[in-house]
Amino acid sequence: MSTVGAQHLLIKHQGSRRPASWKDESGAEIKKRTKEQAREILLQHKQAIMNSPNPAQKFGELASIHSDCSSAKNNGSLGVFGRGEMQKAFEDAAFALKVGEISDVVDSDSGLHIIYRFS
């Protein structure tokens, strides 16, 4: 497979390479958030997604509200991408998923993510 299509929900923390987001340009909240707190937030979101009758729709809804990535405006969609276009940890996790699967928490320089593969 040469490309995947994925959405993600990113929660940044004080160790993220750019501790600011579209929701918090100053990064004040993110700079106070530990990596463990970010992980707990993501795990709560993942549980809500997995308990939903329509996990794909719920993923997009939560990403549009809670993701610290500007892709939130597109329900967390990063579109379709190939190898070498994303950070390695993120890319490896996305390519390891089957279509319709949601990843465990993925740690990258940007923060912590859960990933939904749509193609």
N, C-alpha and C positions, 0 to 999 in steps of 0.2 A: 504494500500500500504506500502510495507516495504522498497522500495528503489526508488530513482529518479535518472535520468541522467540529468546533467546540465552543461551549459557553463556559464561563467560570464565574465564581463568586470569590472575590479577593478580600481578605481582611488583613489590613496592614497593622504593624506593631512597631514599637520603638526601635527595633533592629532593622526595619525595612530600609531599602536604599533611598527611598524618597518618602519620608513620613508625612505625607499630605495627600489629600484626595479631592475629588470634585465636591464632596460634602463638607470638607474641612481644609480649606486652602492653607490655613496657618499650621495645620498638623497638630494642634494643641491636644486634642483627644488621642490621636494616634501615638504621640510621643509619650503618653502616660500608659498606654496599653502594652502589657507584656505579651510575649509570644504565647505563653500558656493561656492568657485571657483570650487572645485571638483564636487559638485552637478551640477553646470552649464555645465561643460564639459560632464558629464554623460547624462544630459538631451538633449544636442546637439547630442550626439551619438545615443540616443534612438530615437530621431526624424528622423535621417537619416535612421535608421533601419526600423522604421515603414513606412517611405515613399518609401522604396525599394520594387521592384517587388518580391524580394526573401529575406524576412527578416532574415531567418535562415542563409543564405549564408552571408548576409551583417553583421550580428552579429559576425560571425566567422572572417570575414575580419577585422572589426574594433577592435575586441579583440586581434587579432594577432599583430596589430600595436600599439594600445593605452593602453592596459591593463597593469597595474603595477604588475600583478601576473606572475610568471614564466609559468603558464598555457597558456600564450599567444602563446607559441610555438606550442600548440595544439588547436589553434583557441579559446582559453579560456575554453576548455573542462576540467572539473574536473572528468569526467567519471561518473560512477554510485556509489551512496553512500547511506548509511542508516542513521537512526536516531543516534545521538550521535557522528557522525564523523566530523561535521562541527560546527562552532560557531552557537549558538542558533538562533540569528536573521537571519542569512543566511539560516540555515536549515529550520526554520519555513517558510520563504518566498519561498524557493524552493519547499517544500512539498505542499504549498498552490496553486501553479501554476498547470494548466492543461497542458498536453503535447502540445507544440507549442506556449505557452504563454510566454510573457516577463514581468518581474516584474517592479514595480516602483522602485525608488532608495531605496536600502537597506543599512542601516548603521550598520557596525560591527566594532570590534576592529581593523580590518585590514584596513578599509577605507570604501568608498562607492562603491556599486556594482549595476549593473543591471544583472539580471539572465534570461537565456533562458532555459526552460525545454524541453529536447529532448526525454525523456522517463520516 
